[in-house]
Amino acid sequence: MNVAFDPWIPVVTLTGESFPISLCEVFTGGEKYADLAVRPHERVALMRLFLCVAHASLKGPKDYPAWCEVPKKLPEAAKAYLKEWEDSFELFHKEKPWLQIAELNLIPSEKDSESDEEKGWSSLNKLSFIRASGNNTTLFDHEAGGGNLTEYSLADLALNILTFQNFFVAGGKASSRLWGAIEMKNPANPKGGPCAGKSILFTFLRGRNLFETIILNLNTQEDLKFHYGDLKDWLGVPIWEKPITDPNDEAAITNATKTHIGRLVPQTRLLRIHEDRKRILLGAGFLYPKYQDENNAFYPDIFATAVVNNNNETELLSARPGKAIWRELHALVVRRKNTSPQNRGSLCLLNIPEKTPCDLTVCGMATNPKQAAEILDFIDSVFHIPAFLCTSEGAIVYESEVKNAEKIASRLGWAIEGYRSEIDGGWEGKVKGAGPKSGELKAKLHSMATIHYWTNVEKKLTLLMAHIEAIGTDATIPTREAWQKMLFSSACEAYRIACGQETPRQTRAFAIGFQRLTVKQEKNDPELDKSQTEEDEV
């Protein structure tokens, strides 16, 4: 199979049909397809591949005038480029299989002692984040418990290997392997891919069709130079133009791991797929330094969002359980062109004029912060961003209204605690006895009500967007009142669902808690501030 010219990339047409197309067809006929038909992590990996090919085939674009010419030049340039490097895209090439090492083998002395299932060839499930393997759940993988290995299609192999190299999460131990004549004895534990670590969110602009989406997310070299600052030789070339020939090929390794284009299609792990399409041989890998590593080992990913946390430290915005992405939109839409990563959204936002509405796709792979190899969820959200929200003033207003919603959620939790304290005389003792875990205990108590509250608020998010669009018009105050009334009514409804009134004691407790919820909030209420802090920590 040739990854450049054979179909394997799932897309959906403008009329709703879904089928796979080739990488070349993405560039030469992308305007016929509405979008990719893939999972969130696969979307990130494919977008990086598209942009890598676009940069390499155009040798640019160098600046904004060149970027404006991209729609005319890219189709033919990409087709010619892929034809030139066609051999490097062969999935089972004898000498240079795509994103694999042809000479990767078991060390001869260990061949007899290693079994296929344990230390030698492994199941191809290790390439797929949605199949049962390691910490991945077996709930929806009905073949996981059987003795038969699953045979993967060529299209699935191509997509899985690309995604695996981008999102491989650090963990486990790499076995000794043979790379040609070089023995790699007791290699260091493999580290994560450039997209892995701390559940980072990746934001892309979405166009009217797949081809336009690629153009919108293709940054100029001028913008990229601002991003990488003083880093020398930051641009690089794709890994197939400068393949890593052995473990000591420092120049090729540096290009692959520390340049912009080299990192777009990574080779995080050494691997070779067996011809039976059921097994894989895994070896060590290469270190891809990331901003989310300790001491900020590398520049932030251009599709990540940098924010300043409560400790005045810059970090990349991550997916957090229980916090929907719409509550972070004010951070995701920040446009900034400078060398500082503080408070900056995806770099692709520079491709659209300020005060221009746009569509954003936000993707991520959420992992367990205490067990990085455990995948918790995949995130994929699409938002239409009003023109005013794309300005600094609009982002401030949006953030203010999100904080209002969060304050009401905190008040709801405080009200439920009042109800529980009246019903259960030992509740305060339980909270005190929980010590540092008191926040987790309170979160469990609030969960039924807060889930209902946030679900209902998210359903009515159009009210907030209507308010943002109305700012500066006569509808500013009415739309804001509609949004805030909805927040209060949602909290009251959630409180009624969570707190019963079946007995006189429950009725009295309900009244005490409801008074907390409905009383006019005092400024700097210590109870609410404390409650919000505990919720954030959880």
C-alpha angles and dihedrals in degrees: 000000000000112000092204100052108019121081117258108123110099113225138167121226127227088260095051102261118138129208140128125274134185127262089248091053090054089066101034098042105015093124088071092063126073098204148320117290098214143110120274098260091045090053091055092049093047094047089053090051092050092050092046091055091044093052092046096046095047097037082223149321089242100188143352097283089052090048090056089058094051097094090059098042105034102073096057094034092053093046092052092045094051090048090052092053097033095127092056090061096057108120094209102028110157094229107021113019112185111278090344139099112242093196096051109123144152115273104261095234090057100046094093096046098045122084125211093241098047123027102357127045113004133203115275086236085089088073094055122073091198097055126081110270133130107331094354113115120253093209097108098024104088094178094055095094095046127096095233120094117230118245111221125212118244090248092053091048093054093048094043096048092050092048093044093054090052100042106028105142120220115256143098129046128283117229125229111271141179118240104191104301094340118099114214100201120191097344121200118270109278118255128218127278123257092268097045129091135072096011094278117198118228120205126202133178113241120218133195090271139007095269093051089048090058092049093049092054096045108103123205121246087243091061092042091053090058088051096051095041114184096357109131121227090006098156104064129165134267116282092247090059091053106024121189105248100186141351091272098052093117097172093053092043091052091050091050097045107030108035131079099240094035092057095048091078104027134191098210096159132034108236145151126202116223116239090241087068090227103088140047135199112219127197137168122302146212127272113249106191113218137192090238090061118096115284091016097275095191142009118287117269108265091234095050125091120237118211136172113242130211090276091058090250124134115240136162117260111256137192110261125195111249095016115098118217094240087071088065099047093107088064096040094058099052111126115203132159109196141094094263116093093203115125098348130143127210113319091233089075087078088070093071126061119253115265091030120129116235144168120247129198114202118194136175147151112233116212133183108270089214095045110031095190092059111093113210105177148336119239126208121161132164122204134183105220115209117228094249092052088060089066127079090243091052092049090052092051092047092049090049092054092047089053089051089055090049092049090053089049089053090048089051090054091047090051092051090050089054090052092048093047090055094047097040114042091193096054097099090050091052091052092048091047092051090067112179090006094059090105091058091049092051091045089057090050092050097040100097093049098039093048090053091045097050093042091055092045091051090052089056096044089120087075091062093046090049089053092050091050091047097053110122093026135088089264094064097098098039093050092048091050091050091053095047094045088053091052092053095045091048091053092049091049091049091049092052091050094050099041119057128211101197098121133038090251092052090047091054091047090048091055092050093050094042090054089056090051098047104034115107108269117246118222115265093006102192094207093055094043090052092047092051091050092052092048091051092050091052 
